[in-house]
Amino acid sequence: MAYYTGKTRDGKDWTPTFIEAIEDEKCLGCGRCYKVCSRKVFDFEEIDEEDSARMFMVVARPGNCIGCAACGVTCPKKAFSFKPLEI
């Protein structure tokens, strides 16, 4: 199985890992991933529970993801899953 691979500035091979999902149960809705993503991949979503509302992140535009994984690095709960792109 082959994956989409690029080169770093130093000429080393690099395989980007694209966002696959965010685990709702782990997500705090802190917005760190939203702030670090320059490609506008994420949006906030709100769930109205019985006595309170809860915010969490959703992958709104997965096609904008460039595979940098900065969102996963900034997530304090490690709620993201990533996958390389098969070619």
Secondary structure per residue as TSV (DSSP state, phi and psi in degrees):
chain	resnum	aa	ss	phi	psi
A	1	M	-	360.0	126.7
A	2	A	-	-104.5	145.8
A	3	Y	B	-117.6	152.6
A	4	Y	-	-61.9	125.2
A	5	T	-	-133.7	144.4
A	6	G	E	-125.3	-168.3
A	7	K	E	-122.6	143.5
A	8	T	-	-80.5	175.1
A	9	R	T	-61.2	-30.5
A	10	D	T	-81.3	-2.1
A	11	G	S	89.7	7.4
A	12	K	-	-82.6	149.6
A	13	D	E	-66.9	141.8
A	14	W	E	-141.8	127.6
A	15	T	-	-108.0	108.5
A	16	P	-	-67.7	145.9
A	17	T	E	-114.7	118.8
A	18	F	E	-91.3	148.7
A	19	I	E	-64.4	133.4
A	20	E	E	-106.4	-44.6
A	21	A	E	-164.1	163.9
A	22	I	E	-120.9	129.2
A	23	E	-	-78.5	113.6
A	24	D	T	-58.6	-35.8
A	25	E	T	-68.0	-30.9
A	26	K	T	-87.7	-29.3
A	27	C	-	-64.6	129.1
A	28	L	-	-88.5	-18.5
A	29	G	-	76.2	25.5
A	30	C	-	-71.6	-25.1
A	31	G	-	85.5	6.9
A	32	R	H	-61.8	-42.2
A	33	C	H	-65.0	-38.5
A	34	Y	H	-61.2	-42.2
A	35	K	H	-71.6	-35.9
A	36	V	H	-81.2	-21.0
A	37	C	-	-82.1	115.1
A	38	S	T	-84.3	-5.6
A	39	R	T	-101.9	2.9
A	40	K	-	58.0	46.1
A	41	V	-	-76.5	-30.5
A	42	F	E	-106.9	158.1
A	43	D	E	-141.7	157.8
A	44	F	E	-83.2	147.1
A	45	E	E	-133.6	144.2
A	46	E	E	-115.9	138.2
A	47	I	E	-115.7	124.9
A	48	D	E	-87.8	110.1
A	49	E	-	-93.2	-176.8
A	50	E	S	-52.6	-55.7
A	51	D	S	-112.9	-4.6
A	52	S	-	-150.6	167.6
A	53	A	E	-110.0	148.5
A	54	R	E	-127.7	133.8
A	55	M	E	-101.0	145.5
A	56	F	E	-153.8	166.9
A	57	M	E	-92.7	148.7
A	58	V	E	-131.0	153.7
A	59	V	E	-83.5	100.0
A	60	A	S	-86.2	-36.1
A	61	R	-	-133.8	75.3
A	62	P	G	-62.7	-25.4
A	63	G	G	-67.9	-17.1
A	64	N	G	-82.3	-14.2
A	65	C	-	-65.3	132.1
A	66	I	-	-104.7	0.8
A	67	G	S	84.2	22.1
A	68	C	-	-78.0	-24.4
A	69	A	-	64.7	18.6
A	70	A	H	-62.0	-33.3
A	71	C	H	-62.0	-41.6
A	72	G	H	-68.9	-33.1
A	73	V	H	-68.4	-37.1
A	74	T	H	-83.6	-13.7
A	75	C	-	-73.2	118.6
A	76	P	T	-70.7	-20.6
A	77	K	T	-104.0	0.4
A	78	K	-	52.0	52.6
A	79	A	-	-86.3	-2.1
A	80	F	E	-97.3	148.7
A	81	S	E	-124.3	140.8
A	82	F	E	-126.1	160.3
A	83	K	E	-153.0	137.2
A	84	P	E	-71.6	157.2
A	85	L	-	-88.0	121.0
A	86	E	B	-78.2	142.8
A	87	I	-	-117.5	360.0
